[in-house]
Amino acid sequence: MLIETARYELPPEGITLLGYIVRRMHKTEWLAKASTALAEGKTEQALEYAAVYAATSSTSFGRAYYQPRFNRVGDQVREADPTTGATVTAKLESDSPHYHITYEAILPDGGAFRGSERITGTTVGLRGLGMPAPSRFTFTSGDYNAEFEGILTSELTLSLFGNTRIRAYGFLNLKDNFGNAGRLELNRAGDIAIRINEQPEASHSIAKITWMNIQLPAPNPA
């Protein structure tokens, strides 16, 4: 079962494509975890956490409430992640022949995540409409450098009842300058599997409840 993450990323008042991407990247707590791992000398764990961020910041899971408004080439959106204070920026570099988007997230401690994706078109299949995006990312913090490269495909699943949903799947190859290397696999349920240096596989789920307004019942009078 997919848990909503798209309501914050696609707010009711509407949003532009770059605004959506910036909000989609507001998961920088994973980069903060990577920085903490580096401070403890755990480079393999830092690569894992930064890879999870690369996947989560590139995908949404939940209702596809509407299609964001398109930006003009050269437009740029910058907004702080309310959880960590990281500054997140996205820019539309070109829209022909493909949408080319670059972005970065700068942590308060100076750690930097940068990347780009090219939305190469739309594929039609039995599972829905797919938008494959060959992607490249880097994460740097002090003397640490990591690279991630692969294809992450966003997919719209259609419904006769108008309950269109967005999800994603794909892979990233990972490596850093400390000799660690591995691969991340993301499935349509939002489950991530990462294997680094032939060690046992690590698992994460990127489907999480985001910014829900839950009204708790009032306590009964004594």
ABEGO torsion letter per residue (X at the ends): XBBBAAAAABBAAEBBAAAAAAAAABAAAAAAAAAAAAAAGBAAAAAAAAAAAAAAAABBBEBBABBBBBBBBGBBBBBBBAAAGBBBBBBBABAOABBBBBBBBBBAAGBBBBBBBBBAEBBBBAAEBBBBBBBBBBBBBEABBBBBBEBBBBBBBBBAAGBBBBBBBEBBBBBBAAGBBBBBBBBAAGBBBBBBGGBBBBBBBABBBBGBBBBBBBBBBX
